[in-house]
Amino acid sequence: MAKQHWKAGNMLYPLPAVMVSCQSENEKPNIITVAWAGTICTNPPMVSISVRPERYSYHMIKESGEFVINLTTKDLVFATDYCGVRSGKDVDKFKEMHLTPQPSQHISAPGIAESPVNIECKVREIKELGSHHMFIADVVGVSIDDAYMNEKGKFNLNDTGLVTYSHGEYFLLGEKLGSFGYSVKKK
């Protein structure tokens, strides 16, 4: 099997395409699209996002010490892209994309009401890594859309139409291939 060898680079795809909402004191709320995001610890619940220091949202997150990760869906993919290519210095992204700022339960930054999941975060540490700085944060609250709860009280996250980002393109999550542990489950 022939393969090409490229210079070192990030090829870990797909990634979640999330909209991160933030707000610093005396500023309007803003949204930045982030693909460099992930879970880093279960207990305590922690996540990370990586943001370029020159981005408008970077200083808002650094100064306020908080942000909300909003999961994106097929219905939000246009807004997701827009919020990644337009600067909050120039436009009000909530207004332009007809998104609703949703008050958070534990922090001042709003979530996005149209998102099925809003993850409220408080910054614990900032790692200055190079082109991006990583915000390591504690998850302090999660809001989920009642529309995706079934009659048994289970949240059907995979019915929301989640979107991923892979090598410059957005994709809808698709076919289920198995469940955790299915490879060793007794038949």
N, CA and C atoms as an extended XYZ file, in Angstrom:
561
Properties=species:S:1:pos:R:3:atomname:S:1:resname:S:1:resid:I:1 pbc="F F F"
N         0.852       -1.172        0.000 N   MET     1
C         0.000        0.000        0.000 CA  MET     1
C         0.902        1.242        0.000 C   MET     1
N         0.750        2.066       -1.006 N   ALA     2
C         1.566        3.283       -1.121 CA  ALA     2
C         0.952        4.408       -0.302 C   ALA     2
N         1.798        5.171        0.354 N   LYS     3
C         1.373        6.348        1.102 CA  LYS     3
C         2.331        7.489        0.820 C   LYS     3
N         1.793        8.721        0.906 N   GLN     4
C         2.629        9.908        0.811 CA  GLN     4
C         3.033       10.312        2.221 C   GLN     4
N         4.182       10.928        2.355 N   HIS     5
C         4.650       11.419        3.647 CA  HIS     5
C         4.677       12.940        3.601 C   HIS     5
N         3.887       13.566        4.470 N   TRP     6
C         3.762       15.009        4.519 CA  TRP     6
C         4.492       15.541        5.733 C   TRP     6
N         4.699       16.860        5.743 N   LYS     7
C         5.291       17.489        6.931 CA  LYS     7
C         4.311       17.365        8.098 C   LYS     7
N         4.811       17.530        9.297 N   ALA     8
C         3.967       17.427       10.484 CA  ALA     8
C         2.824       18.427       10.416 C   ALA     8
N         1.648       17.988       10.789 N   GLY     9
C         0.476       18.858       10.772 CA  GLY     9
C        -0.685       18.181       11.456 C   GLY     9
N        -1.722       18.956       11.727 N   ASN    10
C        -2.901       18.415       12.400 CA  ASN    10
C        -3.811       17.735       11.398 C   ASN    10
N        -3.898       16.433       11.489 N   MET    11
C        -4.789       15.664       10.617 CA  MET    11
C        -5.731       14.797       11.458 C   MET    11
N        -5.970       15.192       12.676 N   LEU    12
C        -6.864       14.455       13.552 CA  LEU    12
C        -8.285       14.936       13.284 C   LEU    12
N        -8.956       14.255       12.381 N   TYR    13
C       -10.311       14.632       11.977 CA  TYR    13
C       -11.213       13.414       12.071 C   TYR    13
N       -12.530       13.568       12.170 N   PRO    14
C       -13.282       14.821       12.296 CA  PRO    14
C       -13.232       15.357       13.716 C   PRO    14
N       -13.649       16.592       13.838 N   LEU    15
C       -13.693       17.301       15.118 CA  LEU    15
C       -15.090       17.880       15.314 C   LEU    15
N       -15.478       18.134       16.551 N   PRO    16
C       -16.764       18.826       16.723 CA  PRO    16
C       -16.633       20.262       16.226 C   PRO    16
N       -17.626       20.714       15.501 N   ALA    17
C       -17.691       22.132       15.124 CA  ALA    17
C       -18.645       22.766       16.116 C   ALA    17
N       -18.113       23.598       17.015 N   VAL    18
C       -18.939       24.188       18.064 CA  VAL    18
C       -18.906       25.709       17.962 C   VAL    18
N       -19.984       26.309       18.419 N   MET    19
C       -20.005       27.766       18.539 CA  MET    19
C       -19.784       28.087       20.018 C   MET    19
N       -18.770       28.892       20.282 N   VAL    20
C       -18.448       29.285       21.648 CA  VAL    20
C       -18.951       30.706       21.853 C   VAL    20
N       -19.849       30.864       22.822 N   SER    21
C       -20.351       32.201       23.114 CA  SER    21
C       -19.622       32.746       24.337 C   SER    21
N       -19.412       34.047       24.308 N   CYS    22
C       -18.653       34.693       25.376 CA  CYS    22
C       -19.128       36.135       25.517 C   CYS    22
N       -18.766       36.724       26.639 N   GLN    23
C       -19.118       38.127       26.867 CA  GLN    23
C       -18.241       38.656       27.992 C   GLN    23
N       -17.614       39.780       27.745 N   SER    24
C       -16.877       40.426       28.826 CA  SER    24
C       -17.706       41.613       29.307 C   SER    24
N       -17.334       42.136       30.457 N   GLU    25
C       -18.096       43.210       31.081 CA  GLU    25
C       -18.223       44.408       30.146 C   GLU    25
N       -19.425       44.955       30.075 N   ASN    26
C       -19.750       46.130       29.253 CA  ASN    26
C       -19.561       45.894       27.754 C   ASN    26
N       -19.616       44.649       27.318 N   GLU    27
C       -19.509       44.305       25.893 CA  GLU    27
C       -20.751       43.530       25.476 C   GLU    27
N       -21.073       43.591       24.189 N   LYS    28
C       -22.155       42.751       23.682 CA  LYS    28
C       -21.636       41.312       23.597 C   LYS    28
N       -22.518       40.325       23.716 N   PRO    29
C       -22.057       38.944       23.617 CA  PRO    29
C       -21.557       38.647       22.202 C   PRO    29
N       -20.665       37.693       22.099 N   ASN    30
C       -20.089       37.325       20.813 CA  ASN    30
C       -20.065       35.808       20.675 C   ASN    30
N       -19.882       35.362       19.441 N   ILE    31
C       -19.789       33.936       19.134 CA  ILE    31
C       -18.558       33.715       18.270 C   ILE    31
N       -17.779       32.702       18.599 N   ILE    32
C       -16.652       32.282       17.779 CA  ILE    32
C       -16.826       30.791       17.489 C   ILE    32
N       -16.602       30.404       16.258 N   THR    33
C       -16.651       28.985       15.901 CA  THR    33
C       -15.291       28.371       16.182 C   THR    33
N       -15.310       27.216       16.832 N   VAL    34
C       -14.084       26.533       17.222 CA  VAL    34
C       -14.178       25.067       16.812 C   VAL    34
N       -13.127       24.565       16.194 N   ALA    35
C       -13.041       23.128       15.935 CA  ALA    35
C       -12.006       22.487       16.854 C   ALA    35
N       -11.112       23.293       17.416 N   TRP    36
C       -10.123       22.758       18.358 CA  TRP    36
C       -10.753       22.763       19.744 C   TRP    36
N       -11.605       21.772       20.001 N   ALA    37
C       -12.320       21.671       21.268 CA  ALA    37
C       -12.412       20.205       21.664 C   ALA    37
N       -12.399       19.959       22.967 N   GLY    38
C       -12.547       18.576       23.376 CA  GLY    38
C       -12.686       18.377       24.864 C   GLY    38
N       -13.069       17.162       25.214 N   THR    39
C       -13.159       16.725       26.597 CA  THR    39
C       -11.767       16.381       27.076 C   THR    39
N       -11.404       16.814       28.278 N   ILE    40
C       -10.080       16.467       28.797 CA  ILE    40
C       -10.128       15.746       30.131 C   ILE    40
N       -11.286       15.747       30.811 N   CYS    41
C       -11.385       15.044       32.091 CA  CYS    41
C       -12.853       14.788       32.399 C   CYS    41
N       -13.121       13.612       32.990 N   THR    42
C       -14.485       13.274       33.382 CA  THR    42
C       -14.818       13.789       34.771 C   THR    42
N       -13.892       13.583       35.712 N   ASN    43
C       -14.154       13.963       37.093 CA  ASN    43
C       -12.929       14.651       37.673 C   ASN    43
N       -12.919       15.970       37.817 N   PRO    44
C       -14.030       16.875       37.552 CA  PRO    44
C       -14.232       17.058       36.044 C   PRO    44
N       -15.457       17.380       35.634 N   PRO    45
C       -15.698       17.572       34.206 CA  PRO    45
C       -14.940       18.797       33.686 C   PRO    45
N       -14.101       18.543       32.673 N   MET    46
C       -13.288       19.623       32.102 CA  MET    46
C       -13.238       19.497       30.590 C   MET    46
N       -13.121       20.646       29.937 N   VAL    47
C       -12.994       20.725       28.482 CA  VAL    47
C       -11.869       21.683       28.130 C   VAL    47
N       -11.536       21.705       26.851 N   SER    48
C       -10.579       22.697       26.379 CA  SER    48
C       -11.066       23.250       25.045 C   SER    48
N       -10.718       24.493       24.799 N   ILE    49
C       -10.863       25.099       23.473 CA  ILE    49
C        -9.549       25.815       23.185 C   ILE    49
N        -9.171       25.848       21.925 N   SER    50
C        -7.961       26.572       21.535 CA  SER    50
C        -8.347       27.696       20.591 C   SER    50
N        -7.832       28.898       20.895 N   VAL    51
C        -8.212       30.108       20.167 CA  VAL    51
C        -6.950       30.900       19.851 C   VAL    51
N        -6.902       31.479       18.671 N   ARG    52
C        -5.790       32.366       18.316 CA  ARG    52
C        -5.909       33.668       19.113 C   ARG    52
N        -4.802       34.163       19.673 N   PRO    53
C        -4.859       35.394       20.488 CA  PRO    53
C        -5.350       36.618       19.720 C   PRO    53
N        -5.211       36.639       18.403 N   GLU    54
C        -5.656       37.805       17.638 CA  GLU    54
C        -7.162       37.808       17.367 C   GLU    54
N        -7.847       36.746       17.723 N   ARG    55
C        -9.300       36.697       17.512 CA  ARG    55
C       -10.003       37.601       18.517 C   ARG    55
N       -11.065       38.236       18.107 N   TYR    56
C       -11.834       39.165       18.942 CA  TYR    56
C       -12.305       38.499       20.241 C   TYR    56
N       -12.736       37.263       20.150 N   SER    57
C       -13.266       36.556       21.327 CA  SER    57
C       -12.192       36.185       22.332 C   SER    57
N       -10.953       36.077       21.889 N   TYR    58
C        -9.881       35.625       22.775 CA  TYR    58
C        -9.814       36.479       24.050 C   TYR    58
N        -9.763       37.782       23.888 N   HIS    59
C        -9.632       38.674       25.046 CA  HIS    59
C       -10.908       38.688       25.896 C   HIS    59
N       -12.064       38.483       25.253 N   MET    60
C       -13.313       38.407       26.010 CA  MET    60
C       -13.282       37.199       26.948 C   MET    60
N       -12.825       36.066       26.428 N   ILE    61
C       -12.751       34.847       27.237 CA  ILE    61
C       -11.678       34.991       28.310 C   ILE    61
N       -10.534       35.543       27.933 N   LYS    62
C        -9.443       35.706       28.897 CA  LYS    62
C        -9.846       36.645       30.041 C   LYS    62
N       -10.490       37.771       29.707 N   GLU    63
C       -10.874       38.759       30.725 CA  GLU    63
C       -12.021       38.278       31.612 C   GLU    63
N       -13.006       37.635       31.011 N   SER    64
C       -14.181       37.201       31.792 CA  SER    64
C       -13.921       35.878       32.510 C   SER    64
N       -13.034       35.055       31.951 N   GLY    65
C       -12.750       33.758       32.544 CA  GLY    65
C       -13.877       32.752       32.362 C   GLY    65
N       -14.700       32.962       31.341 N   GLU    66
C       -15.813       32.043       31.120 CA  GLU    66
C       -16.247       32.038       29.659 C   GLU    66
N       -16.945       30.962       29.300 N   PHE    67
C       -17.491       30.821       27.953 CA  PHE    67
C       -18.506       29.690       27.959 C   PHE    67
N       -19.288       29.601       26.889 N   VAL    68
C       -20.252       28.520       26.724 CA  VAL    68
C       -19.943       27.810       25.409 C   VAL    68
N       -19.795       26.489       25.476 N   ILE    69
C       -19.676       25.675       24.268 CA  ILE    69
C       -21.091       25.270       23.869 C   ILE    69
N       -21.478       25.634       22.635 N   ASN    70
C       -22.803       25.337       22.113 CA  ASN    70
C       -22.656       24.332       20.978 C   ASN    70
N       -23.230       23.135       21.143 N   LEU    71
C       -23.133       22.135       20.095 CA  LEU    71
C       -23.919       22.604       18.879 C   LEU    71
N       -23.436       22.236       17.705 N   THR    72
C       -24.061       22.690       16.471 CA  THR    72
C       -24.753       21.537       15.752 C   THR    72
N       -25.744       21.914       14.963 N   THR    73
C       -26.573       20.950       14.247 CA  THR    73
C       -26.662       21.334       12.777 C   THR    73
N       -27.303       20.458       12.023 N   LYS    74
C       -27.533       20.733       10.604 CA  LYS    74
C       -28.240       22.082       10.423 C   LYS    74
N       -29.208       22.369       11.296 N   ASP    75
C       -29.939       23.640       11.203 CA  ASP    75
C       -29.066       24.848       11.537 C   ASP    75
N       -27.965       24.637       12.238 N   LEU    76
C       -27.084       25.732       12.650 CA  LEU    76
C       -25.795       25.822       11.838 C   LEU    76
N       -25.620       24.969       10.831 N   VAL    77
C       -24.326       24.908       10.141 CA  VAL    77
C       -23.998       26.210        9.407 C   VAL    77
N       -24.969       26.898        8.834 N   PHE    78
C       -24.704       28.172        8.161 CA  PHE    78
C       -24.208       29.192        9.178 C   PHE    78
N       -24.907       29.283       10.313 N   ALA    79
C       -24.494       30.209       11.371 CA  ALA    79
C       -23.129       29.817       11.920 C   ALA    79
N       -22.870       28.528       12.025 N   THR    80
C       -21.579       28.047       12.512 CA  THR    80
C       -20.456       28.548       11.624 C   THR    80
N       -20.634       28.415       10.327 N   ASP    81
C       -19.611       28.891        9.394 CA  ASP    81
C       -19.473       30.412        9.463 C   ASP    81
N       -20.596       31.120        9.451 N   TYR    82
C       -20.581       32.581        9.498 CA  TYR    82
C       -19.835       33.086       10.733 C   TYR    82
N       -20.115       32.479       11.874 N   CYS    83
C       -19.485       32.922       13.126 CA  CYS    83
C       -17.997       32.591       13.175 C   CYS    83
N       -17.534       31.760       12.251 N   GLY    84
C       -16.117       31.446       12.159 CA  GLY    84
C       -15.353       32.327       11.193 C   GLY    84
N       -16.074       32.984       10.286 N   VAL    85
C       -15.387       33.790        9.266 CA  VAL    85
C       -15.647       35.295        9.391 C   VAL    85
N       -16.558       35.682       10.250 N   ARG    86
C       -16.830       37.106       10.503 CA  ARG    86
C       -16.354       37.460       11.902 C   ARG    86
N       -15.884       38.682       12.061 N   SER    87
C       -15.397       39.128       13.362 CA  SER    87
C       -16.487       39.860       14.135 C   SER    87
N       -16.553       39.580       15.423 N   GLY    88
C       -17.468       40.288       16.311 CA  GLY    88
C       -17.124       41.761       16.461 C   GLY    88
N       -15.928       42.161       16.030 N   LYS    89
C       -15.572       43.584       16.017 CA  LYS    89
C       -16.446       44.328       15.014 C   LYS    89
N       -16.818       43.619       13.943 N   ASP    90
C       -17.515       44.243       12.820 CA  ASP    90
C       -19.016       44.000       12.798 C   ASP    90
N       -19.465       42.863       13.340 N   VAL    91
C       -20.883       42.512       13.268 CA  VAL    91
C       -21.367       41.927       14.584 C   VAL    91
N       -22.658       42.052       14.824 N   ASP    92
C       -23.313       41.396       15.947 CA  ASP    92
C       -23.780       40.038       15.422 C   ASP    92
N       -23.054       38.989       15.746 N   LYS    93
C       -23.333       37.668       15.187 CA  LYS    93
C       -24.663       37.106       15.658 C   LYS    93
N       -25.054       37.375       16.902 N   PHE    94
C       -26.369       36.933       17.364 CA  PHE    94
C       -27.452       37.546       16.478 C   PHE    94
N       -27.348       38.849       16.236 N   LYS    95
C       -28.357       39.551       15.436 CA  LYS    95
C       -28.327       39.089       13.977 C   LYS    95
N       -27.136       39.053       13.384 N   GLU    96
C       -27.018       38.698       11.973 CA  GLU    96
C       -27.496       37.278       11.668 C   GLU    96
N       -27.301       36.369       12.584 N   MET    97
C       -27.675       34.966       12.363 CA  MET    97
C       -29.004       34.601       13.015 C   MET    97
N       -29.701       35.616       13.561 N   HIS    98
C       -31.011       35.412       14.198 CA  HIS    98
C       -30.933       34.353       15.289 C   HIS    98
N       -29.892       34.444       16.105 N   LEU    99
C       -29.700       33.535       17.232 CA  LEU    99
C       -30.114       34.245       18.517 C   LEU    99
N       -30.571       33.472       19.471 N   THR   100
C       -31.096       34.013       20.720 CA  THR   100
C       -30.109       33.805       21.860 C   THR   100
N       -29.605       34.894       22.477 N   PRO   101
C       -28.767       34.716       23.662 CA  PRO   101
C       -29.608       34.121       24.799 C   PRO   101
N       -29.154       33.022       25.337 N   GLN   102
C       -29.873       32.335       26.421 CA  GLN   102
C       -29.118       32.541       27.724 C   GLN   102
N       -29.760       33.102       28.744 N   PRO   103
C       -29.051       33.284       30.011 CA  PRO   103
C       -28.519       31.956       30.545 C   PRO   103
N       -27.304       31.978       31.044 N   SER   104
C       -26.697       30.797       31.640 CA  SER   104
C       -27.101       30.711       33.105 C   SER   104
N       -26.937       29.532       33.678 N   GLN   105
C       -27.306       29.306       35.070 CA  GLN   105
C       -26.177       29.642       36.043 C   GLN   105
N       -24.904       29.480       35.606 N   HIS   106
C       -23.778       29.588       36.533 CA  HIS   106
C       -22.736       30.636       36.163 C   HIS   106
N       -22.841       31.207       34.964 N   ILE   107
C       -21.878       32.208       34.509 CA  ILE   107
C       -22.610       33.354       33.838 C   ILE   107
N       -21.889       34.422       33.518 N   SER   108
C       -22.508       35.596       32.897 CA  SER   108
C       -22.651       35.472       31.389 C   SER   108
N       -21.749       34.750       30.732 N   ALA   109
C       -21.818       34.606       29.277 CA  ALA   109
C       -23.082       33.833       28.896 C   ALA   109
N       -23.783       34.290       27.845 N   PRO   110
C       -24.998       33.577       27.442 CA  PRO   110
C       -24.668       32.364       26.579 C   PRO   110
N       -25.598       31.431       26.557 N   GLY   111
C       -25.536       30.335       25.596 CA  GLY   111
C       -26.310       30.734       24.351 C   GLY   111
N       -26.469       29.802       23.448 N   ILE   112
C       -27.259       30.012       22.233 CA  ILE   112
C       -28.500       29.135       22.357 C   ILE   112
N       -29.678       29.755       22.435 N   ALA   113
C       -30.921       29.025       22.684 CA  ALA   113
C       -31.196       27.971       21.616 C   ALA   113
N       -30.802       28.207       20.395 N   GLU   114
C       -31.089       27.276       19.301 CA  GLU   114
C       -30.208       26.029       19.325 C   GLU   114
N       -29.177       26.012       20.137 N   SER   115
C       -28.298       24.851       20.258 CA  SER   115
C       -28.948       23.810       21.172 C   SER   115
N       -28.826       22.511       20.844 N   PRO   116
C       -29.435       21.494       21.703 CA  PRO   116
C       -28.705       21.298       23.031 C   PRO   116
N       -27.430       21.694       23.097 N   VAL   117
C       -26.637       21.535       24.315 CA  VAL   117
C       -25.770       22.771       24.519 C   VAL   117
N       -25.831       23.333       25.723 N   ASN   118
C       -25.004       24.480       26.110 CA  ASN   118
C       -24.176       24.050       27.308 C   ASN   118
N       -22.849       24.140       27.165 N   ILE   119
C       -21.930       23.701       28.212 CA  ILE   119
C       -21.260       24.931       28.804 C   ILE   119
N       -21.629       25.279       30.032 N   GLU   120
C       -21.102       26.469       30.701 CA  GLU   120
C       -19.735       26.152       31.308 C   GLU   120
N       -18.759       27.021       31.041 N   CYS   121
C       -17.378       26.745       31.425 CA  CYS   121
C       -16.728       27.931       32.135 C   CYS   121
N       -15.909       27.612       33.126 N   LYS   122
C       -15.068       28.615       33.797 CA  LYS   122
C       -13.607       28.239       33.549 C   LYS   122
N       -12.849       29.211       33.066 N   VAL   123
C       -11.449       28.980       32.720 CA  VAL   123
C       -10.640       28.673       33.970 C   VAL   123
N        -9.885       27.604       33.916 N   ARG   124
C        -8.997       27.207       35.006 CA  ARG   124
C        -7.561       27.620       34.694 C   ARG   124
N        -7.176       27.501       33.416 N   GLU   125
C        -5.789       27.749       33.030 CA  GLU   125
C        -5.733       28.084       31.537 C   GLU   125
N        -4.762       28.907       31.169 N   ILE   126
C        -4.522       29.213       29.760 CA  ILE   126
C        -3.105       28.760       29.426 C   ILE   126
N        -2.992       27.891       28.429 N   LYS   127
C        -1.690       27.406       27.968 CA  LYS   127
C        -1.362       28.108       26.655 C   LYS   127
N        -0.287       28.892       26.655 N   GLU   128
C         0.145       29.580       25.443 CA  GLU   128
C         1.020       28.622       24.654 C   GLU   128
N         0.454       28.050       23.591 N   LEU   129
C         1.102       26.932       22.901 CA  LEU   129
C         1.801       27.311       21.601 C   LEU   129
N         1.433       28.408       20.994 N   GLY   130
C         1.967       28.774       19.680 CA  GLY   130
C         0.903       29.578       18.963 C   GLY   130
N         0.479       29.115       17.789 N   SER   131
C        -0.548       29.846       17.037 CA  SER   131
C        -1.850       29.967       17.818 C   SER   131
N        -2.153       28.976       18.653 N   HIS   132
C        -3.360       28.974       19.474 CA  HIS   132
C        -2.988       28.881       20.950 C   HIS   132
N        -3.820       29.474       21.776 N   HIS   133
C        -3.705       29.312       23.219 CA  HIS   133
C        -4.870       28.434       23.661 C   HIS   133
N        -4.575       27.484       24.537 N   MET   134
C        -5.599       26.560       25.000 CA  MET   134
C        -6.199       27.041       26.314 C   MET   134
N        -7.525       27.176       26.317 N   PHE   135
C        -8.267       27.483       27.531 CA  PHE   135
C        -8.721       26.165       28.132 C   PHE   135
N        -8.171       25.818       29.278 N   ILE   136
C        -8.594       24.635       30.009 CA  ILE   136
C        -9.651       25.114       30.991 C   ILE   136
N       -10.813       24.468       30.965 N   ALA   137
C       -11.939       24.992       31.740 CA  ALA   137
C       -12.710       23.900       32.466 C   ALA   137
N       -13.259       24.287       33.607 N   ASP   138
C       -14.171       23.432       34.350 CA  ASP   138
C       -15.574       23.610       33.792 C   ASP   138
N       -16.276       22.512       33.610 N   VAL   139
C       -17.683       22.568       33.222 CA  VAL   139
C       -18.483       22.810       34.502 C   VAL   139
N       -19.237       23.906       34.524 N   VAL   140
C       -19.984       24.265       35.730 CA  VAL   140
C       -21.492       24.096       35.558 C   VAL   140
N       -21.927       23.810       34.341 N   GLY   141
C       -23.351       23.592       34.097 CA  GLY   141
C       -23.594       23.170       32.665 C   GLY   141
N       -24.666       22.430       32.460 N   VAL   142
C       -25.055       21.985       31.125 CA  VAL   142
C       -26.563       22.166       30.989 C   VAL   142
N       -26.992       22.758       29.874 N   SER   143
C       -28.417       22.873       29.567 CA  SER   143
C       -28.693       22.058       28.314 C   SER   143
N       -29.785       21.297       28.336 N   ILE   144
C       -30.147       20.486       27.170 CA  ILE   144
C       -31.583       20.789       26.761 C   ILE   144
N       -31.850       20.641       25.480 N   ASP   145
C       -33.151       20.944       24.898 CA  ASP   145
C       -34.133       19.814       25.207 C   ASP   145
N       -35.242       20.148       25.859 N   ASP   146
C       -36.278       19.165       26.196 CA  ASP   146
C       -36.812       18.417       24.978 C   ASP   146
N       -36.718       19.011       23.801 N   ALA   147
C       -37.253       18.388       22.591 CA  ALA   147
C       -36.587       17.052       22.282 C   ALA   147
N       -35.410       16.817       22.830 N   TYR   148
C       -34.682       15.584       22.531 CA  TYR   148
C       -34.702       14.588       23.694 C   TYR   148
N       -35.583       14.821       24.656 N   MET   149
C       -35.763       13.879       25.761 CA  MET   149
C       -36.854       12.874       25.372 C   MET   149
N       -36.598       11.573       25.639 N   ASN   150
C       -37.646       10.594       25.341 CA  ASN   150
C       -38.517       10.367       26.563 C   ASN   150
N       -39.526        9.528       26.412 N   GLU   151
C       -40.492        9.295       27.491 CA  GLU   151
C       -39.877        8.623       28.715 C   GLU   151
N       -38.695        8.016       28.562 N   LYS   152
C       -38.013        7.370       29.689 CA  LYS   152
C       -36.980        8.289       30.346 C   LYS   152
N       -36.908        9.537       29.885 N   GLY   153
C       -35.974       10.495       30.474 CA  GLY   153
C       -34.567       10.421       29.899 C   GLY   153
N       -34.396        9.744       28.771 N   LYS   154
C       -33.082        9.661       28.125 CA  LYS   154
C       -32.936       10.815       27.135 C   LYS   154
N       -31.768       11.437       27.148 N   PHE   155
C       -31.474       12.507       26.195 CA  PHE   155
C       -30.941       11.872       24.918 C   PHE   155
N       -31.646       12.081       23.817 N   ASN   156
C       -31.267       11.507       22.523 CA  ASN   156
C       -30.394       12.493       21.745 C   ASN   156
N       -29.166       12.658       22.210 N   LEU   157
C       -28.238       13.604       21.605 CA  LEU   157
C       -28.030       13.330       20.117 C   LEU   157
N       -27.966       12.072       19.748 N   ASN   158
C       -27.678       11.730       18.350 CA  ASN   158
C       -28.846       11.988       17.408 C   ASN   158
N       -29.989       12.393       17.935 N   ASP   159
C       -31.129       12.771       17.092 CA  ASP   159
C       -31.136       14.256       16.769 C   ASP   159
N       -30.152       15.006       17.265 N   THR   160
C       -30.148       16.455       17.091 CA  THR   160
C       -29.582       16.910       15.749 C   THR   160
N       -28.932       16.015       15.006 N   GLY   161
C       -28.318       16.410       13.736 CA  GLY   161
C       -26.970       17.072       13.943 C   GLY   161
N       -26.138       16.495       14.820 N   LEU   162
C       -24.832       17.076       15.139 CA  LEU   162
C       -23.934       17.200       13.919 C   LEU   162
N       -23.105       18.243       13.933 N   VAL   163
C       -22.211       18.561       12.824 CA  VAL   163
C       -20.760       18.399       13.269 C   VAL   163
N       -19.942       17.878       12.355 N   THR   164
C       -18.504       17.790       12.580 CA  THR   164
C       -17.786       18.587       11.503 C   THR   164
N       -16.515       18.847       11.766 N   TYR   165
C       -15.643       19.578       10.844 CA  TYR   165
C       -14.494       18.649       10.471 C   TYR   165
N       -14.230       18.520        9.180 N   SER   166
C       -13.137       17.663        8.740 CA  SER   166
C       -12.445       18.278        7.537 C   SER   166
N       -11.202       18.662        7.750 N   HIS   167
C       -10.337       19.136        6.670 CA  HIS   167
C       -11.003       20.225        5.823 C   HIS   167
N       -11.579       21.232        6.522 N   GLY   168
C       -12.150       22.386        5.828 CA  GLY   168
C       -13.600       22.231        5.403 C   GLY   168
N       -14.258       21.145        5.818 N   GLU   169
C       -15.640       20.923        5.412 CA  GLU   169
C       -16.474       20.482        6.613 C   GLU   169
N       -17.790       20.747        6.530 N   TYR   170
C       -18.720       20.359        7.587 CA  TYR   170
C       -19.464       19.100        7.162 C   TYR   170
N       -19.695       18.203        8.125 N   PHE   171
C       -20.399       16.959        7.846 CA  PHE   171
C       -21.442       16.689        8.919 C   PHE   171
N       -22.541       16.093        8.500 N   LEU   172
C       -23.583       15.644        9.406 CA  LEU   172
C       -23.188       14.267        9.915 C   LEU   172
N       -23.265       14.066       11.232 N   LEU   173
C       -23.000       12.727       11.766 CA  LEU   173
C       -24.053       11.780       11.221 C   LEU   173
N       -23.641       10.560       10.951 N   GLY   174
C       -24.559        9.654       10.265 CA  GLY   174
C       -24.809        8.337       10.951 C   GLY   174
N       -24.543        7.299       10.221 N   GLU   175
C       -24.906        5.934       10.579 CA  GLU   175
C       -24.216        5.423       11.839 C   GLU   175
N       -25.004        4.843       12.724 N   LYS   176
C       -24.469        4.223       13.934 CA  LYS   176
C       -23.802        2.903       13.548 C   LYS   176
N       -22.580        2.701       14.027 N   LEU   177
C       -21.825        1.499       13.707 CA  LEU   177
C       -21.718        0.520       14.873 C   LEU   177
N       -21.993        0.973       16.061 N   GLY   178
C       -21.901        0.122       17.241 CA  GLY   178
C       -22.030        0.958       18.493 C   GLY   178
N       -22.027        0.309       19.640 N   SER   179
C       -22.073        0.972       20.936 CA  SER   179
C       -20.820        0.615       21.714 C   SER   179
N       -20.442        1.457       22.665 N   PHE   180
C       -19.244        1.213       23.458 CA  PHE   180
C       -19.299       -0.184       24.057 C   PHE   180
N       -18.247       -0.955       23.813 N   GLY   181
C       -18.131       -2.299       24.353 CA  GLY   181
C       -18.740       -3.395       23.499 C   GLY   181
N       -19.319       -3.063       22.343 N   TYR   182
C       -19.982       -4.079       21.534 CA  TYR   182
C       -19.021       -5.140       21.007 C   TYR   182
N       -17.749       -4.803       20.881 N   SER   183
C       -16.783       -5.764       20.338 CA  SER   183
C       -16.484       -6.920       21.293 C   SER   183
N       -16.762       -6.742       22.559 N   VAL   184
C       -16.475       -7.794       23.533 CA  VAL   184
C       -17.748       -8.304       24.228 C   VAL   184
N       -18.880       -7.805       23.807 N   LYS   185
C       -20.151       -8.186       24.426 CA  LYS   185
C       -20.476       -9.640       24.098 C   LYS   185
N       -20.900      -10.393       25.102 N   LYS   186
C       -21.297      -11.787       24.901 CA  LYS   186
C       -22.604      -11.825       24.146 C   LYS   186
N       -22.668      -12.738       23.224 N   LYS   187
C       -23.871      -12.841       22.372 CA  LYS   187
C       -24.870      -13.798       22.924 C   LYS   187
